[in-house]
């Protein structure tokens, strides 16, 4: 399953760091952050609950960019 979320990120470098953090999160098959459109597209591993995985993604992203926001 693939879903797109609105994000708030301040710079392109921070977007890259958030993308890397999201990709390393368990339950995520792939993740792409587009700084220009302020969107994150996440593909989930089969059988994973997207809301639970996105909570982990948000925590991981806040470690690299404390003021980032993901609209869940």
Buried (B, 14 or more C-beta within 10 A) or exposed (E): EEBEBEBEBEEEEBBBBBBBBBBEBEBBEEBBBBBEEBBBBBEBEEEBEBEEBBBBBBEBBBEBBEEBBBEE
